[in-house]
Every structure is written in C-alpha cells, then in structure tokens.
Amino acid sequence: MWAPLRTHVRTVDTRRVARKHAPIPALSIATAPVRVLIVDDGPFFQEVARELIDATSGFECVGAACSGEEGIDQADRLRPDLVLMDVRMPGIGGMEAARQMSARGNPAVVVLVSADESVADGPNGAAPEVVPKRKLCRSLLTRLWEERGAPRAGTCS
C-alpha cells in the first residue's frame, strides 16, 4: 500500500525539480485583434486589402467604405483601431477625411495609401505618410501598427 504512494511522491518531486530549472515563459497578455477599416473607391483594392488583413495574424477587417464621407461615418460607427484610406477618391479625399476623423475625436490610426507612387514618394517627402498600395503586405501592415498605433510598454490604453 505504501509503495504506490512513494512512487507518486517521487513523481511529484521530479516535476518540482524539473519546473524549478525550466526557463520561465514570457508573460503573454491576450489582446484583441487590431480592428481595421478599409476606405477606397476601388472594389479590387478593397478585396485585396481584406484578404491581406484576414491573412495577417492579430488583425481583423471590420468594414469597408467607398468614399471619404462614408469612411468617416463608418469610423464613427465601427470605432476601428486602424484605417487604410486611399488618398484620391470622389468627394472628400483621404487626407481631408483623415483630418475630419481626427477633428471628431476618432482615435483610429489612419494609414494613407495610393496607387500613384508620385503621391506616396512626393518631392522632398511632401507626403511621407502615404504608402504605395503595391508595397502593402503583412509585414508592412504589422510594422505600421507597431510604429503608429500599438500601445507602448508602460502606457495605459
């Protein structure tokens, strides 16, 4: 009767020793995915951007809009963390829509995108915040969020 008990005690002791010398895992805090709104008048780019967002770990597409005006309304309603916004659209363009979103107190990070690389790479860095659409990829999306929107260590959000 005592033998099985001793075996069990030895197993527990072995686990304690193994745990004592095991590396401590990094603290991981589960975070909600980054909520992304796509604002672009081109259905093809909307589809490609949605697929990119869905394929990027930690990101989810919460909606899409076809104009700056609709993008402002959607951002107010959906409260995304990140907005991918085309610079040139009918009606209000991306830069003006971003200004209006900010004026309304929307805290979303806006990343302006353009198919026209002369806008993205403007003379003397006239528009350094504009990303060429063809360069948008998972690693760039993640890096843009880390640089512009992700909460920094030691800050509260």
N, CA, C and O of each residue as an XYZ file, in Angstrom:
628
protein
N       0.806     -1.191      0.000
C       0.000      0.000      0.000
C       0.847      1.251      0.000
O       0.493      2.242     -0.638
N       1.937      1.219      0.692
C       2.779      2.408      0.738
C       3.605      2.595     -0.536
O       3.948      3.729     -0.871
N       3.919      1.564     -1.226
C       4.767      1.659     -2.415
C       4.155      2.569     -3.486
O       4.856      3.444     -3.994
N       2.883      2.402     -3.849
C       2.322      3.310     -4.847
C       2.339      4.763     -4.393
O       2.514      5.670     -5.207
N       2.161      4.983     -3.117
C       2.199      6.338     -2.604
C       3.588      6.942     -2.772
O       3.723      8.100     -3.168
N       4.637      6.143     -2.466
C       6.013      6.629     -2.623
C       6.311      6.938     -4.090
O       6.966      7.937     -4.387
N       5.846      6.106     -4.993
C       6.063      6.361     -6.421
C       5.423      7.687     -6.816
O       6.010      8.488     -7.544
N       4.229      7.896     -6.328
C       3.533      9.147     -6.628
C       4.290     10.358     -6.069
O       4.385     11.390     -6.733
N       4.822     10.235     -4.865
C       5.568     11.326     -4.252
C       6.822     11.613     -5.051
O       7.171     12.774     -5.268
N       7.516     10.546     -5.498
C       8.716     10.750     -6.313
C       8.384     11.479     -7.613
O       9.141     12.349     -8.042
N       7.271     11.137     -8.238
C       6.872     11.800     -9.481
C       6.627     13.285     -9.243
O       7.050     14.125    -10.038
N       5.962     13.598     -8.176
C       5.706     14.996     -7.852
C       7.013     15.724     -7.603
O       7.211     16.836     -8.091
N       7.930     15.085     -6.825
C       9.226     15.706     -6.555
C      10.003     15.927     -7.850
O      10.635     16.970     -8.018
N       9.964     14.970     -8.757
C      10.668     15.107    -10.029
C      10.106     16.287    -10.816
O      10.860     17.055    -11.414
N       8.815     16.426    -10.816
C       8.204     17.546    -11.539
C       8.608     18.876    -10.916
O       8.876     19.844    -11.627
N       8.650     18.922     -9.592
C       9.065     20.155     -8.935
C      10.478     20.532     -9.329
O      10.761     21.694     -9.621
N      11.368     19.543     -9.337
C      12.760     19.806     -9.721
C      12.826     20.249    -11.172
O      13.539     21.196    -11.504
N      12.082     19.565    -12.039
C      12.098     19.932    -13.456
C      11.559     21.349    -13.644
O      12.113     22.125    -14.423
N      10.485     21.688    -12.935
C       9.929     23.036    -13.054
C      10.877     24.081    -12.498
O      10.966     25.190    -13.025
N      11.580     23.732    -11.440
C      12.487     24.685    -10.811
C      13.585     25.124    -11.781
O      14.016     26.277    -11.756
N      14.028     24.213    -12.626
C      15.122     24.517    -13.551
C      14.660     24.863    -14.961
O      15.474     25.193    -15.823
N      13.379     24.790    -15.190
C      12.857     25.109    -16.522
C      12.878     26.618    -16.731
O      12.701     27.373    -15.775
N      13.093     27.068    -17.964
C      13.055     28.508    -18.226
C      11.663     29.054    -17.963
O      10.662     28.373    -18.183
N      11.613     30.274    -17.497
C      10.345     30.925    -17.215
C       9.773     31.437    -18.538
O      10.437     32.190    -19.250
N       8.542     31.030    -18.868
C       7.965     31.511    -20.125
C       7.690     33.002    -20.051
O       7.429     33.548    -18.979
N       7.753     33.650    -21.202
C       7.469     35.092    -21.268
C       6.013     35.322    -20.907
O       5.145     34.509    -21.224
N       5.760     36.424    -20.252
C       4.402     36.784    -19.889
C       3.658     37.153    -21.158
O       4.092     38.013    -21.924
N       2.544     36.497    -21.365
C       1.762     36.826    -22.559
C       0.400     37.314    -22.120
O      -0.267     36.691    -21.294
N       0.002     38.426    -22.679
C      -1.288     39.002    -22.378
C      -2.126     38.897    -23.644
O      -1.752     39.412    -24.698
N      -3.239     38.238    -23.528
C      -4.114     38.096    -24.689
C      -4.670     39.468    -25.055
O      -5.214     40.180    -24.211
N      -4.523     39.822    -26.318
C      -5.026     41.109    -26.769
C      -6.058     40.891    -27.867
O      -6.019     39.900    -28.597
N      -6.955     41.815    -27.960
C      -7.959     41.762    -29.020
C      -7.276     42.076    -30.342
O      -6.275     42.792    -30.370
N      -7.807     41.547    -31.433
C      -7.202     41.854    -32.730
C      -7.333     43.337    -33.067
O      -8.227     44.025    -32.575
N      -6.436     43.808    -33.906
C      -6.482     45.182    -34.394
C      -7.632     45.255    -35.392
O      -7.660     44.518    -36.378
N      -8.573     46.148    -35.128
C      -9.766     46.300    -35.966
C      -9.456     47.287    -37.093
O      -9.104     48.439    -36.841
N      -9.590     46.823    -38.334
C      -9.194     47.622    -39.497
C     -10.400     47.959    -40.371
O     -11.231     47.100    -40.670
N     -10.476     49.224    -40.771
C     -11.483     49.708    -41.718
C     -10.765     50.057    -43.016
O      -9.732     50.726    -42.995
N     -11.306     49.608    -44.141
C     -10.748     49.912    -45.461
C     -11.609     50.992    -46.102
O     -12.828     50.845    -46.188
N     -10.984     52.074    -46.551
C     -11.714     53.142    -47.239
C     -11.042     53.360    -48.592
O      -9.948     53.920    -48.673
N     -11.712     52.908    -49.653
C     -11.154     53.001    -51.004
C     -12.294     52.882    -51.995
O     -13.200     52.069    -51.810
N     -12.255     53.688    -53.048
C     -13.330     53.650    -54.046
C     -13.171     52.490    -55.021
O     -14.060     52.255    -55.840
N     -12.078     51.771    -54.953
C     -11.847     50.638    -55.854
C     -12.194     49.307    -55.214
O     -11.576     48.919    -54.222
N     -13.181     48.597    -55.770
C     -13.566     47.308    -55.189
C     -12.434     46.276    -55.230
O     -12.344     45.426    -54.345
N     -11.570     46.345    -56.254
C     -10.460     45.400    -56.337
C      -9.505     45.587    -55.155
O      -9.106     44.607    -54.526
N      -9.137     46.831    -54.850
C      -8.239     47.063    -53.718
C      -8.913     46.678    -52.408
O      -8.263     46.128    -51.518
N     -10.197     46.957    -52.277
C     -10.905     46.561    -51.057
C     -10.804     45.051    -50.838
O     -10.555     44.590    -49.724
N     -10.999     44.293    -51.912
C     -10.926     42.831    -51.809
C      -9.511     42.369    -51.451
O      -9.333     41.512    -50.585
N      -8.517     42.936    -52.118
C      -7.123     42.559    -51.846
C      -6.742     42.941    -50.412
O      -6.103     42.162    -49.706
N      -7.135     44.138    -49.991
C      -6.817     44.586    -48.634
C      -7.499     43.704    -47.592
O      -6.895     43.367    -46.574
N      -8.736     43.333    -47.837
C      -9.454     42.456    -46.900
C      -8.739     41.106    -46.778
O      -8.582     40.581    -45.676
N      -8.309     40.547    -47.911
C      -7.579     39.271    -47.881
C      -6.262     39.413    -47.124
O      -5.880     38.523    -46.363
N      -5.570     40.529    -47.333
C      -4.313     40.788    -46.625
C      -4.553     40.873    -45.113
O      -3.814     40.278    -44.329
N      -5.574     41.604    -44.718
C      -5.889     41.762    -43.299
C      -6.261     40.413    -42.687
O      -5.794     40.071    -41.601
N      -7.095     39.653    -43.380
C      -7.511     38.340    -42.875
C      -6.328     37.378    -42.753
O      -6.335     36.495    -41.895
N      -5.318     37.543    -43.603
C      -4.150     36.666    -43.574
C      -3.085     37.119    -42.579
O      -2.098     36.415    -42.365
N      -3.278     38.291    -41.969
C      -2.294     38.836    -41.034
C      -2.729     38.539    -39.609
O      -3.799     38.962    -39.170
N      -1.896     37.816    -38.905
C      -2.200     37.446    -37.522
C      -2.385     38.685    -36.654
O      -1.571     39.607    -36.689
N      -3.466     38.697    -35.875
C      -3.712     39.805    -34.959
C      -4.496     40.956    -35.548
O      -4.667     41.986    -34.896
N      -4.984     40.797    -36.786
C      -5.755     41.847    -37.446
C      -7.086     41.283    -37.918
O      -7.177     40.110    -38.278
N      -8.124     42.125    -37.915
C      -9.406     41.723    -38.483
C     -10.031     42.914    -39.201
O      -9.950     44.051    -38.736
N     -10.650     42.633    -40.334
C     -11.338     43.676    -41.094
C     -12.742     43.815    -40.525
O     -13.493     42.842    -40.451
N     -13.092     45.037    -40.121
C     -14.417     45.267    -39.535
C     -15.370     45.965    -40.495
O     -16.560     46.085    -40.206
N     -14.852     46.431    -41.648
C     -15.736     47.086    -42.601
C     -14.980     47.718    -43.744
O     -13.750     47.761    -43.765
N     -15.758     48.210    -44.702
C     -15.188     48.880    -45.867
C     -16.118     50.006    -46.283
O     -17.330     49.941    -46.078
N     -15.529     51.037    -46.870
C     -16.288     52.191    -47.357
C     -15.728     52.594    -48.708
O     -14.556     52.364    -49.006
N     -16.596     53.210    -49.535
C     -16.210     53.567    -50.903
C     -15.874     55.037    -51.100
O     -15.483     55.430    -52.199
N     -16.016     55.862    -50.061
C     -15.731     57.288    -50.190
C     -15.252     57.826    -48.852
O     -15.403     57.176    -47.817
N     -14.679     59.007    -48.883
C     -14.233     59.639    -47.654
C     -15.380     59.895    -46.695
O     -15.255     59.674    -45.490
N     -16.506     60.366    -47.238
C     -17.676     60.638    -46.403
C     -18.180     59.368    -45.714
O     -18.457     59.360    -44.515
N     -18.290     58.302    -46.499
C     -18.743     57.024    -45.948
C     -17.715     56.480    -44.938
O     -18.082     55.878    -43.929
N     -16.442     56.701    -45.222
C     -15.390     56.264    -44.308
C     -15.488     56.950    -42.949
O     -15.301     56.314    -41.912
N     -15.781     58.242    -42.958
C     -15.942     58.990    -41.701
C     -17.116     58.417    -40.907
O     -17.009     58.193    -39.701
N     -18.238     58.183    -41.596
C     -19.417     57.619    -40.924
C     -19.134     56.221    -40.373
O     -19.493     55.908    -39.238
N     -18.493     55.390    -41.181
C     -18.163     54.024    -40.744
C     -17.198     54.056    -39.548
O     -17.342     53.269    -38.613
N     -16.230     54.955    -39.581
C     -15.267     55.053    -38.475
C     -15.973     55.475    -37.184
O     -15.648     54.977    -36.106
N     -16.933     56.389    -37.292
C     -17.710     56.795    -36.110
C     -18.513     55.618    -35.558
O     -18.611     55.437    -34.345
N     -19.080     54.831    -36.450
C     -19.947     53.732    -36.047
C     -19.157     52.509    -35.566
O     -19.509     51.906    -34.552
N     -18.094     52.143    -36.289
C     -17.357     50.906    -36.008
C     -16.199     51.074    -35.025
O     -15.767     50.103    -34.405
N     -15.695     52.301    -34.881
C     -14.560     52.605    -33.991
C     -13.363     51.674    -34.242
O     -12.926     50.967    -33.334
N     -12.832     51.678    -35.479
C     -11.683     50.824    -35.773
C     -10.423     51.343    -35.081
O     -10.362     52.499    -34.662
N      -9.425     50.476    -34.970
C      -8.126     50.879    -34.438
C      -7.256     51.471    -35.551
O      -6.449     52.370    -35.315
N      -7.435     50.952    -36.757
C      -6.600     51.307    -37.900
C      -7.483     51.494    -39.121
O      -8.407     50.715    -39.353
N      -7.197     52.533    -39.902
C      -7.936     52.788    -41.143
C      -6.939     52.837    -42.289
O      -5.991     53.622    -42.268
N      -7.164     51.983    -43.301
C      -6.387     52.059    -44.544
C      -7.218     52.901    -45.492
O      -8.297     52.484    -45.913
N      -6.718     54.099    -45.835
C      -7.523     55.064    -46.589
C      -6.806     55.521    -47.847
O      -5.660     55.968    -47.806
N      -7.510     55.397    -48.970
C      -6.992     55.872    -50.250
C      -6.896     57.390    -50.220
O      -7.752     58.067    -49.649
N      -5.852     57.913    -50.837
C      -5.663     59.361    -50.881
C      -6.675     60.010    -51.814
O      -7.280     61.026    -51.471
N      -6.861     59.420    -52.998
C      -7.723     60.027    -54.014
C      -9.006     59.228    -54.184
O      -8.993     58.070    -54.602
N     -10.117     59.883    -53.847
C     -11.447     59.286    -54.015
C     -12.396     60.396    -54.441
O     -12.122     61.573    -54.205
N     -13.511     60.031    -55.067
C     -14.503     61.050    -55.392
C     -15.034     61.687    -54.109
O     -15.141     61.019    -53.081
N     -15.361     62.961    -54.167
C     -15.834     63.655    -52.968
C     -14.643     63.999    -52.083
O     -13.625     64.500    -52.560
N     -14.780     63.730    -50.817
C     -13.686     64.023    -49.878
C     -12.572     63.001    -50.085
O     -12.815     61.795    -50.048
N     -11.363     63.483    -50.301
C     -10.209     62.604    -50.436
C      -9.751     62.086    -49.083
O     -10.264     62.495    -48.042
N      -8.787     61.190    -49.109
C      -8.306     60.558    -47.889
C      -7.697     61.505    -46.870
O      -7.917     61.346    -45.670
N      -6.930     62.494    -47.335
C      -6.287     63.416    -46.390
C      -7.325     64.247    -45.636
O      -7.219     64.429    -44.424
N      -8.325     64.748    -46.360
C      -9.375     65.537    -45.722
C     -10.234     64.665    -44.803
O     -10.615     65.095    -43.715
N     -10.534     63.451    -45.240
C     -11.318     62.537    -44.400
C     -10.564     62.224    -43.102
O     -11.165     62.161    -42.030
N      -9.267     62.030    -43.204
C      -8.452     61.764    -42.008
C      -8.493     62.960    -41.062
O      -8.606     62.789    -39.848
N      -8.401     64.174    -41.616
C      -8.487     65.382    -40.782
C      -9.835     65.465    -40.072
O      -9.899     65.778    -38.883
N     -10.908     65.182    -40.803
C     -12.241     65.246    -40.210
C     -12.439     64.171    -39.136
O     -13.080     64.420    -38.115
N     -11.896     62.997    -39.368
C     -11.986     61.938    -38.351
C     -11.279     62.374    -37.077
O     -11.790     62.171    -35.975
N     -10.123     62.963    -37.228
C      -9.363     63.433    -36.068
C     -10.110     64.543    -35.344
O     -10.148     64.569    -34.114
N     -10.706     65.461    -36.102
C     -11.458     66.567    -35.508
C     -12.678     66.068    -34.728
O     -13.112     66.713    -33.774
N     -13.226     64.925    -35.135
C     -14.368     64.336    -34.433
C     -13.931     63.544    -33.196
O     -14.760     63.005    -32.463
N     -12.623     63.486    -32.983
C     -12.115     62.769    -31.812
C     -11.956     61.277    -32.014
O     -11.826     60.532    -31.043
N     -11.964     60.831    -33.255
C     -11.779     59.405    -33.513
C     -10.303     59.066    -33.337
O      -9.455     59.652    -34.010
N      -9.979     58.117    -32.431
C      -8.581     57.817    -32.143
C      -7.908     56.851    -33.122
O      -6.755     56.475    -32.912
N      -8.601     56.447    -34.181
C      -8.036     55.479    -35.116
C      -6.753     56.003    -35.756
O      -6.616     57.194    -36.034
N      -5.829     55.090    -35.977
C      -4.608     55.406    -36.718
C      -4.964     55.308    -38.194
O      -5.467     54.280    -38.646
N      -4.705     56.372    -38.946
C      -5.021     56.381    -40.373
C      -3.731     56.211    -41.162
O      -2.772     56.965    -40.992
N      -3.731     55.206    -42.028
C      -2.611     54.999    -42.947
C      -3.139     55.307    -44.334
O      -4.018     54.615    -44.848
N      -2.591     56.356    -44.936
C      -2.993     56.745    -46.282
C      -2.263     55.873    -47.291
O      -1.060     55.640    -47.174
N      -3.010     55.393    -48.290
C      -2.433     54.557    -49.336
C      -2.771     55.163    -50.689
O      -3.773     55.864    -50.835
N      -1.924     54.888    -51.677
C      -2.173     55.415    -53.019
C      -1.556     54.503    -54.063
O      -0.476     53.946    -53.870
N      -2.270     54.363    -55.181
C      -1.728     53.630    -56.316
C      -0.729     54.498    -57.071
O       0.130     53.983    -57.786
N      -0.840     55.807    -56.914
C       0.044     56.761    -57.570
C       1.284     56.960    -56.707
O       1.239     57.662    -55.697
N       2.377     56.347    -57.104
C       3.593     56.418    -56.289
C       4.198     57.815    -56.252
O       5.005     58.108    -55.370
N       3.823     58.693    -57.201
C       4.338     60.060    -57.127
C       3.722     60.790    -55.930
O       4.333     61.710    -55.386
N       2.525     60.388    -55.521
C       1.907     60.950    -54.314
C       2.603     60.378    -53.088
O       2.921     61.099    -52.143
N       2.836     59.067    -53.121
C       3.457     58.401    -51.984
C       4.901     58.847    -51.780
O       5.352     59.014    -50.647
N       5.604     59.034    -52.853
C       7.008     59.441    -52.754
C       7.150     60.878    -53.239
O       8.024     61.179    -54.053
N       6.303     61.753    -52.745
C       6.265     63.149    -53.180
C       7.619     63.827    -53.135
O       8.507     63.380    -52.409
N       7.796     64.897    -53.895
C       9.071     65.597    -53.911
C       9.415     66.126    -52.525
O       8.568     66.691    -51.834
N      10.661     65.935    -52.133
C      11.146     66.371    -50.823
C      10.313     65.794    -49.674
O      10.173     66.422    -48.624
N       9.772     64.614    -49.879
C       8.986     63.986    -48.822
C       7.715     64.741    -48.521
O       7.300     64.825    -47.365
N       7.079     65.299    -49.560
C       5.870     66.097    -49.358
C       4.772     65.302    -48.653
O       3.992     65.871    -47.890
N       4.705     64.021    -48.894
C       3.678     63.194    -48.252
C       4.313     61.902    -47.745
O       4.039     60.828    -48.282
N       5.164     61.994    -46.713
C       5.878     60.797    -46.264
C       4.978     59.754    -45.605
O       5.391     58.608    -45.430
N       3.760     60.133    -45.240
C       2.861     59.201    -44.561
C       2.035     58.361    -45.531
O       1.229     57.542    -45.088
N       2.207     58.535    -46.817
C       1.423     57.800    -47.803
C       2.200     56.561    -48.236
O       3.365     56.644    -48.625
N       1.529     55.404    -48.162
C       2.148     54.126    -48.504
C       1.681     53.711    -49.898
O       0.481     53.722    -50.169
N       2.605     53.345    -50.786
C       2.186     52.838    -52.094
C       1.389     51.545    -51.923
O       1.794     50.664    -51.164
N       0.277     51.428    -52.611
C      -0.576     50.239    -52.485
C       0.174     48.959    -52.830
O      -0.023     47.929    -52.186
N       1.025     49.021    -53.834
C       1.713     47.809    -54.260
C       2.713     47.297    -53.220
O       3.125     46.139    -53.283
N       3.104     48.140    -52.271
C       4.055     47.720    -51.239
C       3.369     47.199    -49.978
O       4.031     46.700    -49.068
N       2.052     47.314    -49.926
C       1.327     46.878    -48.737
C       1.371     45.350    -48.638
O       0.953     44.649    -49.560
N       1.874     44.851    -47.527
C       1.976     43.414    -47.288
C       1.801     43.160    -45.795
O       1.695     44.105    -45.013
N       1.769     41.892    -45.397
C       1.531     41.561    -43.987
C       2.574     42.174    -43.069
O       2.234     42.752    -42.037
N       3.842     42.049    -43.439
C       4.891     42.572    -42.557
C       4.819     44.095    -42.461
O       5.067     44.651    -41.391
N       4.484     44.783    -43.561
C       4.362     46.239    -43.521
C       3.144     46.656    -42.691
O       3.213     47.618    -41.927
N       2.045     45.940    -42.839
C       0.853     46.240    -42.049
C       1.160     46.118    -40.553
O       0.783     46.980    -39.760
N       1.839     45.053    -40.188
C       2.218     44.842    -38.787
C       3.169     45.933    -38.312
O       3.009     46.463    -37.212
N       4.151     46.269    -39.133
C       5.126     47.298    -38.754
C       4.457     48.669    -38.608
O       4.759     49.411    -37.674
N       3.557     48.999    -39.523
C       2.844     50.285    -39.434
C       2.061     50.365    -38.123
O       2.051     51.408    -37.470
N       1.407     49.266    -37.738
C       0.659     49.270    -36.488
C       1.605     49.411    -35.295
O       1.334     50.175    -34.369
N       2.709     48.675    -35.322
C       3.665     48.750    -34.213
C       4.250     50.148    -34.073
O       4.457     50.624    -32.956
N       4.520     50.812    -35.197
C       5.121     52.152    -35.161
C       4.122     53.250    -34.817
O       4.472     54.216    -34.139
N       2.895     53.109    -35.274
C       1.949     54.221    -35.157
C       0.806     54.004    -34.174
O       0.218     54.969    -33.686
N       0.489     52.755    -33.879
C      -0.722     52.563    -33.105
C      -0.656     51.645    -31.912
O      -1.432     51.806    -30.970
N       0.246     50.688    -31.923
C       0.281     49.721    -30.832
C       0.604     50.411    -29.524
O       1.474     51.280    -29.477
N      -0.098     50.027    -28.444
C       0.214     50.615    -27.144
C       1.653     50.339    -26.771
O       2.148     49.228    -26.960
N       2.321     51.336    -26.249
C       3.719     51.201    -25.849
C       3.807     50.602    -24.449
O       2.890     50.762    -23.644
N       4.901     49.919    -24.162
C       5.107     49.361    -22.828
C       5.091     50.489    -21.804
O       5.698     51.540    -22.012
N       4.398     50.261    -20.712
C       4.344     51.263    -19.652
C       3.265     52.313    -19.845
O       3.169     53.254    -19.056
N       2.444     52.165    -20.892
C       1.367     53.130    -21.094
C       0.033     52.437    -20.930
O      -0.081     51.225    -21.114
N      -0.937     53.188    -20.597
C      -2.286     52.653    -20.466
C      -3.084     53.040    -21.682
O      -2.920     54.130    -22.231
N      -3.957     52.134    -22.104
C      -4.803     52.487    -23.252
C      -6.242     52.417    -22.882
O      -7.108     52.680    -23.717
